[in-house]
Amino acid sequence: MLLRLPFPFPFYDKVYREVRVFPEEYLRFDAGMAPACYDEYSFHNATAIFPIAGWLRTNGGSQPNQGVFVPVNFAVMLRANGEVRFRTGRAIRMC
């Protein structure tokens, strides 16, 4: 999903006005699309923020008798000065 930012956001050597949010839990500022493989080589040149960067499984499908059994909430807050904050928990306050 492509989102227009409410302010110019400085990130590394550029300033961005929009960010693409991917369901794999990351934000990408460059024009690249999601890669076929999620490893360090696929994202080597990506201008992105990875709060979690992976499909969260809640059905125990990664290994037998394993899974996430509590709600997982997280958020990324971008500030106009280039600061990036991560929030996790049941009730996320964005301030």
N, C-alpha and C positions, 0 to 999 in steps of 0.2 A: 504494500500500500504506500503510495507516494503522499507525503504530508508537506504542506507549505509551513515553514517555520514563521512565528510571529515577529522574529527579529533576525538580523544577520548573525550567524553563528560561526565564530572563528574556530577552525580545527586544523591543526598543523599549519601549513603555509597558505591555506585558502580560507575564504569566507563562503559559507553556504546559506542558501535561502530555503532549501528543501532537503528532506531526508526520506529514504525509502525504508519502511519497517517490514521485516520479513517474519513469517510465522515460525522460523527456526530460532527466534529470540535474538535477533541482532538488528542493528541500524546501519545502513550503508549510505554514504554521501556521494560516492562516485556513481557512474551510470551502470556499473556492472550488475548482472543478474545473479541469482543464486547458483552456485556451482553444483555440479553433479556429485562431487565428493567433498566431504567436510574434513579436510586435513590442513596442516600448516602450509602446504604448497598451494592449495586452492585459494587461500586468502592472503598470500604473501604480499600482493600489491593492493589489497583492498583498503579503501579509506572508510573504516567502519568502527563501530563500538559493539563489543560482544559482552553483554551482561551475563548471559548463560551460554549462548551459542550451541544449541543442540535440542533435539526433540525431547521434551519431557515425557516420559512414559509413566502412566499411572495404572497400567494393567498388568504389571509384573512380567511383561514380555521380553525384557532384556536378559534375564536369567530366571531359572525356575524359582518360585517362591520369593520373588523380589519385586518391589515396586514402590511407588511413592504413595503413602497412605494418608497424608495430610495435604490440605490445599497449599499450593505454592503461589504466592503473589509477589510480583516484583515490578518495578518501574524504573525508568531512566529519566532523569530530569536534566535538560540542557539549559544552561544560563547564557545570557547575552555576552558575558565576559569569557566564554569558552569553557567554563567549568562544567564537569559532568558529575552528577550524583546518582548513586544507585540506592533504591529503597526496596526493602523486602519486609514481609510480615503479613499478618492478617489484615490490618487496617493501614493502608499506605497513605500518608499525608505528604502532599507535594508542596512543601514550603521550605 
